[in-house]
Amino acid sequence: MTIQLTDILDKVGPGFAKASAEMEQNDAFVYENYNVLKSHKVFSALVPEDLGGGGASHRDMCAFLRGLAHYCPSTALAVSMHQHLVSAARKNHQDGKPGKALLEKVAAGEMVLVSTGANDWLDSNGTAAKVEGGYRISAVKPFGSGSPVGDIAVTSCAYDCPEDGPSVLHFPLPIKQDGVTLMDDWQTMTMRSTGSQTMRFEDVFVPEEAIGMKRPRGPFHMAFAVIVTVAMPLVMSAYVGVAEAAAVIAMDRAKKKSGDPATPFLLGEMVNLLTTAQIACDSMIDLCDDFSFTPSEQIASDVLVRKTICANHVIAAAEKALEATGGTGLFRKTGLERLLRDAHGGQFHPLPEKKQQHFTGRLAMGLPSVAAEG
């Protein structure tokens, strides 16, 4: 039976909201929220039912994360990072590519996947040395959301391949393996409870059979068309939920300012900005089409354009909510200052605006999306 994410949200959301602000002020990771979501099998929700999972649709997971962000933005964003890795594996499995083994692991133990790809993009970093039976990996990977309770890091490393030249290896890596260190450095302006610590890999052994893909370093690879198309709708759904929560506060506070002639204009502008963010996010979800899309550079660009529009309008809507609320919105107890800070995180997910515009602009010129070196 397909998992009912709406029912789960109704059960767990109010409880998450009570502790969310306090954890955020203390830079505390949402451990208990993860335990609750595990008990409801949310981490395996996107795994197909025939592989032991909940069989939820991509669209339903986006809606769940959007709603979850109303209660605890950090939980929603951290969980979206796990879900985008599950989504990529599901799409690959659906298209006859490797992905089944990872999906089965997640379903068997509600295993938490941690992405390190956002900061790597096409070049990756680190060093890899070929040894008997595999590779020795050393690298530093920022932004590992959910890492305090993560089971597997899905990551990559630069490799100077003697035969093929500059390459990138992609592989899963057990986080509790020797040589893996969490840097405990996630003290930030935004999304403070996501546990997005930097991960350090020092001379970690990765067996040959764990290498899921080796690709040239630098050029766009079609794997990223899959990743971008499944990931950005999930990630930005969390941010749209943040903007919606800010709008709710502003509209509630506006009832006390019915005599102020400027307030209707400010709320109207806020609603326009929020609606633009919602439309952009919904359009990304439609492009993914519950994993039925055909990967291409063009669909990656189309998604990234909408991601930029969504991120910018999430911030603008949250800022307008503060303006419409007035000076009282500056008080922490109002809840707006936290939401406004959280809203700003969306711009830094791949690709940031100028990199997206360069990517999209090159395609519009009939050029490869990424310029060749030299």
C-alpha positions as CSV (number, residue, x, y, z in Angstrom):
1,M,0.0,0.0,0.0
2,T,1.4,3.4,-1.0
3,I,2.5,5.5,1.9
4,Q,0.2,8.4,2.7
5,L,2.5,11.4,3.2
6,T,-0.4,13.9,3.9
7,D,-1.5,11.9,6.9
8,I,2.0,11.7,8.2
9,L,2.5,15.4,7.9
10,D,-0.7,16.1,9.8
11,K,0.5,13.8,12.6
12,V,4.1,15.0,13.0
13,G,4.1,18.6,11.8
14,P,2.6,20.4,14.9
15,G,5.1,18.6,17.2
16,F,8.0,19.6,15.0
17,A,6.9,23.3,15.2
18,K,7.1,23.4,19.0
19,A,10.8,22.7,19.1
20,S,11.9,24.1,15.8
21,A,12.8,27.7,16.9
22,E,14.7,26.6,20.0
23,M,16.8,24.1,18.1
24,E,17.6,26.7,15.4
25,Q,18.8,29.2,18.0
26,N,21.1,26.6,19.5
27,D,22.5,25.3,16.2
28,A,21.1,22.0,17.2
29,F,20.4,19.2,14.7
30,V,16.9,17.9,14.4
31,Y,17.7,14.4,15.8
32,E,14.2,13.7,17.2
33,N,12.5,14.8,14.0
34,Y,14.5,12.4,12.1
35,N,13.6,9.6,14.5
36,V,9.9,10.4,14.1
37,L,10.2,10.4,10.3
38,K,12.1,7.1,10.4
39,S,9.3,5.6,12.4
40,H,6.8,6.6,9.7
41,K,9.2,5.3,7.0
42,V,9.5,8.7,5.3
43,F,13.1,8.0,4.3
44,S,12.1,5.0,2.2
45,A,8.8,6.7,1.0
46,L,10.1,7.2,-2.6
47,V,11.5,3.7,-3.0
48,P,9.2,1.7,-5.2
49,E,6.9,-0.7,-3.4
50,D,8.3,-3.8,-5.2
51,L,11.7,-2.9,-3.7
52,G,10.3,-2.6,-0.2
53,G,9.6,1.1,-0.1
54,G,6.5,3.3,0.2
55,G,6.0,3.9,-3.5
56,A,5.3,7.7,-3.1
57,S,5.3,9.9,-6.2
58,H,7.9,12.6,-6.7
59,R,5.0,15.1,-6.8
60,D,3.7,13.9,-3.4
61,M,7.1,14.1,-1.8
62,C,7.5,17.7,-3.0
63,A,4.1,18.5,-1.4
64,F,5.2,16.9,1.8
65,L,8.4,18.8,2.0
66,R,6.6,22.1,1.2
67,G,4.1,21.5,4.0
68,L,6.8,20.3,6.4
69,A,8.7,23.6,6.0
70,H,5.7,25.4,7.5
71,Y,6.5,23.6,10.7
72,C,10.3,23.2,10.6
73,P,12.2,24.5,7.6
74,S,15.5,22.8,8.5
75,T,13.9,19.4,8.8
76,A,12.3,19.9,5.4
77,L,15.5,21.0,3.7
78,A,17.7,18.3,5.2
79,V,15.2,15.6,4.3
80,S,15.0,17.0,0.7
81,M,18.7,16.2,0.3
82,H,18.1,12.6,1.2
83,Q,15.1,12.4,-1.0
84,H,16.8,13.8,-4.1
85,L,19.4,11.0,-3.9
86,V,16.7,8.4,-3.6
87,S,14.9,10.1,-6.5
88,A,18.0,9.9,-8.7
89,A,18.5,6.3,-7.9
90,R,14.8,5.6,-8.6
91,K,15.0,7.4,-12.0
92,N,18.2,5.5,-12.9
93,H,16.7,2.2,-11.9
94,Q,13.5,3.0,-13.9
95,D,15.7,3.7,-16.9
96,G,17.6,0.4,-16.6
97,K,20.7,1.9,-15.0
98,P,22.3,1.2,-11.6
99,G,20.2,2.3,-8.6
100,K,18.4,-0.7,-7.4
101,A,21.0,-1.7,-4.8
102,L,20.9,1.7,-3.1
103,L,17.1,1.8,-3.1
104,E,17.0,-1.6,-1.4
105,K,19.4,-0.5,1.2
106,V,17.4,2.5,2.0
107,A,14.2,0.5,2.2
108,A,15.7,-2.3,4.4
109,G,16.9,0.0,7.2
110,E,15.5,3.5,6.6
111,M,19.1,4.5,5.8
112,V,19.8,8.2,5.6
113,L,21.7,9.3,2.5
114,V,23.9,12.4,2.6
115,S,24.7,14.4,-0.5
116,T,28.0,16.1,-1.0
117,G,27.4,17.0,-4.7
118,A,26.2,20.6,-4.5
119,N,29.6,22.1,-3.9
120,D,31.3,19.7,-6.3
121,W,29.2,20.3,-9.5
122,L,31.2,19.1,-12.5
123,D,34.8,19.3,-11.3
124,S,34.5,17.7,-7.9
125,N,37.6,18.0,-5.6
126,G,39.9,15.8,-3.6
127,T,42.5,13.2,-4.7
128,A,42.2,9.6,-5.5
129,A,45.0,7.0,-5.8
130,K,44.5,3.6,-7.4
131,V,45.4,0.8,-5.1
132,E,44.8,-2.9,-5.1
133,G,41.1,-3.6,-5.2
134,G,40.0,0.0,-5.3
135,Y,41.0,3.6,-4.5
136,R,42.3,5.7,-1.6
137,I,40.3,8.9,-1.3
138,S,41.1,12.1,0.4
139,A,38.8,15.1,0.1
140,V,36.9,17.8,2.0
141,K,33.2,18.1,1.2
142,P,31.0,21.0,2.6
143,F,27.3,21.0,3.0
144,G,26.5,17.5,4.1
145,S,22.9,18.0,5.2
146,G,21.8,15.4,7.7
147,S,25.3,14.2,8.3
148,P,25.0,13.9,12.1
149,V,22.7,10.9,11.5
150,G,23.8,9.9,8.0
151,D,24.5,6.4,7.1
152,I,25.9,6.7,3.5
153,A,27.5,9.7,1.8
154,V,26.8,9.8,-1.9
155,T,29.9,11.6,-3.1
156,S,32.6,12.0,-5.7
157,C,36.3,12.7,-6.0
158,A,38.6,14.1,-8.7
159,Y,41.0,11.4,-10.1
160,D,43.9,11.9,-12.5
161,C,43.3,8.8,-14.5
162,P,46.5,7.5,-16.3
163,E,44.5,6.2,-19.2
164,D,41.6,8.7,-19.6
165,G,43.0,11.9,-18.1
166,P,41.3,14.2,-15.6
167,S,38.2,12.3,-14.3
168,V,35.7,12.1,-11.5
169,L,34.7,9.0,-9.6
170,H,31.2,8.7,-8.1
171,F,30.5,6.3,-5.2
172,P,28.6,5.7,-2.0
173,L,30.7,5.8,1.2
174,P,29.7,4.6,4.7
175,I,29.9,7.7,7.0
176,K,31.0,5.6,10.0
177,Q,33.9,4.2,8.1
178,D,37.4,4.9,9.3
179,G,38.9,8.1,7.9
180,V,35.5,9.9,7.7
181,T,35.3,13.0,10.1
182,L,32.4,15.4,10.6
183,M,33.8,18.8,11.1
184,D,31.1,20.2,13.4
185,D,31.2,23.6,11.6
186,W,27.6,24.3,10.7
187,Q,27.1,27.6,12.5
188,T,25.4,29.7,9.9
189,M,22.9,32.5,9.1
190,T,20.4,30.2,7.6
191,M,18.9,26.7,8.0
192,R,20.8,26.2,11.2
193,S,19.3,22.8,12.2
194,T,20.1,20.9,9.0
195,G,23.4,19.6,10.3
196,S,25.0,20.4,7.0
197,Q,28.5,19.8,8.3
198,T,31.7,19.7,6.3
199,M,32.9,16.1,5.8
200,R,36.5,15.2,5.7
201,F,37.7,12.0,4.0
202,E,41.3,11.1,4.8
203,D,42.8,8.1,3.0
204,V,39.5,6.3,2.9
205,F,39.4,3.1,1.0
206,V,36.7,2.7,-1.7
207,P,36.5,-0.7,-3.3
208,E,36.4,-0.9,-7.1
209,E,32.9,-2.4,-7.1
210,A,31.6,0.6,-5.2
211,I,32.4,3.0,-8.1
212,G,29.1,3.8,-9.7
213,M,30.4,6.0,-12.4
214,K,33.6,7.4,-13.8
215,R,33.3,10.5,-16.1
216,P,35.5,13.2,-17.6
217,R,36.2,16.1,-15.3
218,G,34.7,19.4,-16.4
219,P,32.2,18.7,-19.2
220,F,28.5,18.4,-18.6
221,H,27.5,14.8,-18.1
222,M,23.9,13.5,-18.6
223,A,23.9,12.2,-15.0
224,F,23.5,15.8,-14.0
225,A,20.5,16.2,-16.1
226,V,18.9,13.5,-14.0
227,I,20.1,15.0,-10.7
228,V,19.1,18.5,-11.4
229,T,15.6,17.6,-12.7
230,V,14.7,15.4,-9.7
231,A,16.5,17.4,-7.0
232,M,15.6,21.1,-7.6
233,P,11.8,20.6,-7.3
234,L,12.3,18.8,-4.0
235,V,14.8,21.3,-2.6
236,M,12.8,24.4,-3.7
237,S,9.6,23.0,-2.4
238,A,11.1,23.4,1.1
239,Y,11.9,27.0,0.4
240,V,8.4,27.7,-1.1
241,G,7.1,26.4,2.2
242,V,9.3,28.9,4.1
243,A,7.9,31.8,2.0
244,E,4.3,30.5,2.5
245,A,4.8,30.4,6.3
246,A,6.1,34.0,6.2
247,A,3.1,35.1,4.2
248,V,0.8,33.5,6.8
249,I,2.4,35.5,9.6
250,A,2.1,38.7,7.5
251,M,-1.5,38.2,6.7
252,D,-2.4,37.4,10.3
253,R,-0.6,40.5,11.5
254,A,-2.3,42.7,8.8
255,K,-5.6,42.1,10.5
256,K,-4.4,44.4,13.2
257,K,-3.6,47.1,10.7
258,S,-6.8,47.3,8.8
259,G,-6.8,51.1,8.9
260,D,-3.3,51.5,7.3
261,P,-3.8,52.3,3.6
262,A,-0.4,50.9,2.6
263,T,-1.0,47.4,4.0
264,P,-3.3,46.1,1.2
265,F,-0.7,47.2,-1.4
266,L,2.1,45.5,0.5
267,L,0.1,42.3,1.0
268,G,-0.9,42.3,-2.7
269,E,2.7,42.7,-3.7
270,M,3.7,39.9,-1.4
271,V,1.1,37.5,-2.8
272,N,2.3,38.3,-6.3
273,L,5.9,37.5,-5.4
274,L,4.8,34.3,-3.5
275,T,2.7,33.2,-6.4
276,T,5.6,33.6,-8.8
277,A,7.7,31.3,-6.6
278,Q,4.9,28.8,-6.4
279,I,4.4,28.7,-10.2
280,A,8.1,28.3,-10.8
281,C,8.3,25.4,-8.3
282,D,5.2,23.8,-9.7
283,S,6.6,24.0,-13.2
284,M,9.8,22.2,-12.1
285,I,7.7,19.5,-10.6
286,D,5.8,19.2,-13.9
287,L,9.0,19.0,-15.9
288,C,10.1,16.1,-13.7
289,D,6.7,14.5,-14.4
290,D,7.1,11.8,-11.7
291,F,10.3,10.5,-13.2
292,S,8.9,10.3,-16.8
293,F,11.2,13.0,-18.2
294,T,13.9,12.3,-20.8
295,P,17.3,13.6,-19.5
296,S,18.9,16.4,-21.6
297,E,21.0,19.5,-21.3
298,Q,17.9,21.5,-22.2
299,I,15.6,20.1,-19.5
300,A,18.4,20.7,-17.0
301,S,18.6,24.3,-18.1
302,D,14.8,24.7,-18.0
303,V,14.8,23.4,-14.4
304,L,17.6,25.6,-13.4
305,V,16.0,28.7,-14.9
306,R,12.9,28.0,-12.8
307,K,15.1,27.3,-9.7
308,T,16.6,30.8,-10.0
309,I,13.1,32.4,-10.4
310,C,11.8,30.5,-7.5
311,A,14.8,31.2,-5.2
312,N,14.7,35.0,-5.9
313,H,10.9,35.2,-5.4
314,V,11.0,33.2,-2.2
315,I,13.4,35.8,-0.8
316,A,11.4,38.7,-2.2
317,A,8.2,37.3,-0.8
318,A,9.7,36.8,2.7
319,E,11.1,40.3,2.6
320,K,7.8,41.8,1.6
321,A,6.1,39.8,4.4
322,L,8.4,41.6,6.9
323,E,7.7,45.0,5.3
324,A,3.9,44.3,5.5
325,T,4.2,43.2,9.1
326,G,6.1,46.3,10.1
327,G,8.5,46.8,13.0
328,T,7.0,44.0,15.1
329,G,8.3,41.5,12.5
330,L,11.8,42.3,13.7
331,F,11.1,40.6,17.0
332,R,12.3,37.0,17.1
333,K,9.1,35.9,18.8
334,T,7.1,36.8,15.6
335,G,8.9,34.1,13.7
336,L,9.6,36.2,10.6
337,E,13.3,36.9,11.1
338,R,14.1,33.2,11.1
339,L,12.0,32.5,8.0
340,L,13.6,35.5,6.2
341,R,17.1,34.1,7.0
342,D,16.1,30.6,5.9
343,A,14.7,32.0,2.7
344,H,18.2,33.2,1.7
345,G,19.6,29.7,1.6
346,G,17.8,28.9,-1.6
347,Q,20.0,31.0,-3.8
348,F,23.1,28.9,-3.1
349,H,21.8,25.6,-4.3
350,P,23.1,24.6,-7.7
351,L,23.2,26.6,-9.8
352,P,23.5,30.0,-8.3
353,E,22.0,32.7,-10.5
354,K,25.0,33.9,-12.5
355,K,26.2,30.3,-13.1
356,Q,22.7,29.4,-14.2
357,Q,22.5,32.3,-16.6
358,H,25.9,31.4,-18.1
359,F,24.8,27.8,-18.5
360,T,21.4,28.7,-20.0
361,G,22.9,31.5,-22.1
362,R,25.5,29.2,-23.8
363,L,22.7,26.8,-24.7
364,A,20.7,29.6,-26.1
365,M,23.7,30.5,-28.3
366,G,23.9,26.9,-29.6
367,L,27.1,26.3,-27.6
368,P,27.8,23.5,-25.1
369,S,26.4,24.4,-21.7
370,V,29.8,24.3,-20.1
371,A,32.8,25.9,-21.8
372,A,35.8,23.5,-22.6
373,E,39.0,24.4,-20.7
374,G,41.6,26.1,-22.8
